[in-house]
Amino acid sequence: MMQTRIESDSVLQAVVAATRAACKLPLPEVIDRGHCFVTDLGFDSMSIARLALELEDRVQQPVLLDDWIASEPDPSALTVGSLCNYVSALG
């Protein structure tokens, strides 16, 4: 149980770091699992492409975000938390 929590925290840290590196806009001081990439963080298609590359660097494996985006019918569901879940399922 504790191992899963550490892995979850590690994925969240990687996603937050990649988010900060990928976005050219000012971001909130604290980024949490509930933040939506589109409405809260101002991501567009170019930012999402940069996010994929930044995530690949941090998790050391290919991260194709098309499946993540397609899995959410509403852009407001593209949250930091849903991305963490997606990345966790990759490994």
C-alpha positions as CSV (number, residue, x, y, z in Angstrom):
1,M,0.0,0.0,0.0
2,M,2.8,2.4,0.9
3,Q,4.7,1.6,-2.3
4,T,1.6,2.7,-4.4
5,R,1.4,6.0,-2.6
6,I,5.1,6.7,-3.2
7,E,4.7,5.9,-6.9
8,S,1.6,8.1,-7.1
9,D,3.4,11.0,-5.5
10,S,6.3,10.5,-7.9
11,V,4.0,10.6,-10.9
12,L,2.3,13.8,-9.6
13,Q,5.7,15.4,-9.2
14,A,6.7,14.4,-12.7
15,V,3.4,15.7,-14.2
16,V,3.6,19.0,-12.3
17,A,7.3,19.5,-13.3
18,A,6.4,18.7,-16.9
19,T,3.4,21.1,-16.8
20,R,5.6,23.9,-15.6
21,A,8.2,23.3,-18.3
22,A,5.6,23.0,-21.1
23,C,3.5,26.0,-20.4
24,K,4.6,29.5,-21.5
25,L,1.9,31.2,-19.4
26,P,2.0,32.1,-15.7
27,L,0.8,29.2,-13.7
28,P,-0.6,29.0,-10.1
29,E,2.0,28.6,-7.4
30,V,0.5,25.3,-6.5
31,I,-0.7,22.9,-9.2
32,D,-3.0,20.2,-7.9
33,R,-4.8,17.2,-9.3
34,G,-8.0,19.1,-9.8
35,H,-6.6,21.7,-12.2
36,C,-7.8,21.4,-15.8
37,F,-5.2,21.8,-18.4
38,V,-7.4,23.8,-20.8
39,T,-9.6,26.0,-18.5
40,D,-7.4,26.4,-15.5
41,L,-3.8,26.3,-16.9
42,G,-4.4,27.7,-20.4
43,F,-3.0,24.8,-22.4
44,D,-3.5,24.7,-26.1
45,S,-2.4,22.0,-28.7
46,M,1.2,23.3,-28.7
47,S,1.4,23.2,-24.9
48,I,0.0,19.7,-24.9
49,A,2.7,18.6,-27.4
50,R,5.4,20.2,-25.3
51,L,3.9,18.5,-22.2
52,A,4.2,15.1,-23.9
53,L,7.9,15.7,-24.6
54,E,8.5,16.9,-21.1
55,L,6.7,13.9,-19.6
56,E,8.8,11.5,-21.7
57,D,12.0,13.0,-20.3
58,R,10.7,12.7,-16.7
59,V,9.2,9.2,-16.8
60,Q,11.8,7.8,-19.3
61,Q,9.3,6.2,-21.7
62,P,7.1,7.3,-24.6
63,V,4.0,9.2,-23.5
64,L,1.5,9.6,-26.3
65,L,-1.2,11.9,-25.0
66,D,-3.7,11.3,-27.9
67,D,-5.2,8.3,-26.0
68,W,-5.5,10.4,-22.8
69,I,-7.2,13.2,-24.7
70,A,-9.6,10.8,-26.5
71,S,-10.5,9.1,-23.3
72,E,-12.1,12.3,-21.9
73,P,-15.3,13.4,-23.8
74,D,-15.1,16.9,-22.2
75,P,-12.0,19.0,-22.3
76,S,-12.7,20.1,-18.7
77,A,-12.0,16.5,-17.7
78,L,-8.4,16.8,-18.9
79,T,-7.1,17.4,-15.4
80,V,-3.7,17.0,-13.7
81,G,-5.2,14.0,-11.8
82,S,-6.5,12.3,-15.0
83,L,-3.1,12.7,-16.6
84,C,-1.4,11.2,-13.5
85,N,-3.8,8.2,-13.7
86,Y,-3.0,7.9,-17.4
87,V,0.8,8.0,-16.8
88,S,0.6,5.6,-13.9
89,A,-1.2,3.1,-16.1
90,L,1.6,3.3,-18.7
91,G,4.2,1.8,-16.5
